[in-house]
Amino acid sequence: MKWSLVKAAQLPAEWAALHARCQASPMLAVEFVQPLITEFGTGRQYLASCAHDGRTVAMALVEARGRGSWALFQPAQAPIGLWLQESGLALEPLLASLVAALPGPALLFGLTQCDPDLLPRPAEGGKLRTLSYIDTAKITLAGSFENYWNGRGKNLRANLKKQRARLDKEGVALRLQVSHLPGEVAAAVADYGRLESAGWKAGGGTAVAADNAQGRYYQAMLEGFCRRGAGSIYRYWFGEQLVAMDLCIEDAAQIIVLKTSYDESVPGNLSPTLLMREQACRQLFDEGRFARLEFYGKVMEWHTRWTDEVRTLYHVNYYRWPVLARLHARWQSRTLKAHHVP
């Protein structure tokens, strides 16, 4: 196996071809990854391609992280690492040949935010170490919504029923709107930005807005997915008031919630996001188009009320020599102990 590196600017056609051969996550599709490079690339990222027997078997977006250290390009908008490999290939030989090909020489390569459902967590030893990252949740969309909903906690079901009854008594109509057309994306992202910009994220400068890099990214990405019928934007309304939104992408097996926001001016005894989620889940179960609903964010308390299907995303560190792995492990252990001294 031989790796080559070129500056990352425009993804080649081979990325899409490898993605199709791998039947990889939509979060590794060209429509998702190219706007990441465009909006968040710094010019220091490389496209790494691995050839074997005359064909490309793996590709990744990589960058230097410091003296002798390299890792995947991992912008905050990417829930999983930007790494593609053909199924059936062992991970460790790919990492070994990549580390040997990186300039420097590279002493360490970090393969970040791996999903065990997509890339099984490898055994540790020698030059390879793994580190748990976050727990994430999914909902298997099998059977009827009624069976799924009856399996949820009594308090959740009763609370949302009570909220719907209150809103109905007050004459507030509840409406779920789902947009799929590329021409509808710009307005939807602007709506999403207004929700986020009115909330706590505005103070930290992390809110999506139509005129910032985040807004441009989500608009370009969602337009790309919607052009091929694989994007969904959920809006939830209390009468004429937009109160919650989900930005989603999908493939034949799954729908992935990438971003969620809600109107923080809604009274605290109402949960617009959960009301939206209930109606959206009912629709997804009834349609039967997908096998699962994925969240990919860090598991929060509300996730555990909706599902008990939780798994742990992880990082991989691959070291040029086994002694570096041992030394790094000792340093991490000492650092951890130091931070826990009473």
C-alpha positions, 0 to 999 in steps of 0.5 A: 500500500502506498499513500500520496499527499496533495494539498486539499482544495477540491475533492477529486472524483475518486473520493465520490467513487470510493465513498460509493464502493464503501457504501460509507456514511453520508457524513463522508459524501462529497456534498458533506465534505467539500463545503467543510474544506471550502469554509473551514480549511486553512490551506494546510490540509492535505488529501491523503490517498492510498493505492493498492493493486492499481486502485484507491483503497483509502482516502483521508483529509489530514493536517499537521498538529505540531512537531511530529504530530498529525491527525485528521482534519476535524472541524466541529461540524463533522461528527465523525472523522474524515476517513474512507477505507474499503471494507475488509481492510485492516486498519493498522496496516493502513495507519502504518503506511500512512505514518511512514508517508507523512512528512516530518517524519511523523511520530504520531497520527490521530484518527479522530471520532470513529464510529464503532458501527462504521469502523470496529474499535481495534485491539490495542497494543504495540503502536496502536492505542484507542481513547473513548470520545463521547457516547452517542445515541440512535433510534431503531425505526422498526415496528410501529410507533405505538410499540416504540412510544409505549416503551418510553417512560410514563413521565415523558409520554404524560408530559408531552400529552399534557403540553399538547392538551394545553396548547390545544385548549389555548387554540395553538395549532401545532404543525410540522413542516418538512422541506426537501427542495434545494430552493428551500434551503437558503430560507430554512438556514436563515430561519435556523440562524434566527433561532440560534442567534436569539439564544445562548449560542449568540453570546459565544459566537457559535450560532449559525447565521446566513452570512457567516461560515457556519451558515454558508457551510450548512446552506451549501451542504444541505443544497447538495444533499437536497439536489439528490433527494437526501436532505430534510429540514424540519420546522415546528410551529406553534401557530405562526411562531417557528419554535424548533428546527432540525437539519438532517441528511440521509441515505437509504438506511438512516436519517441523521440529525446534524443540528437542532435549535429551538426558540428560547422565548417559549415558556419553560413548561413547554418543550417545542423540541420534544414535541417536534421529535415526537411528531417527527418520529411518528412520521418516520416510523409510519413511512418506513423509509429508514432503518434508524434515526441517528443523533451523533451528538453527545448523549444528553439526558433527554436522549436517554428518555427517547432511546437506550441504544447508546454506543461510544465513539472513539479516537485512535492514536498510531505511533511510529514506534511502540516506545512512543506509545508507552511513553505517551500512555505513562504521561497521560496516566501521570497527568490524569492522576495529577488532576485528581489529587485531592 
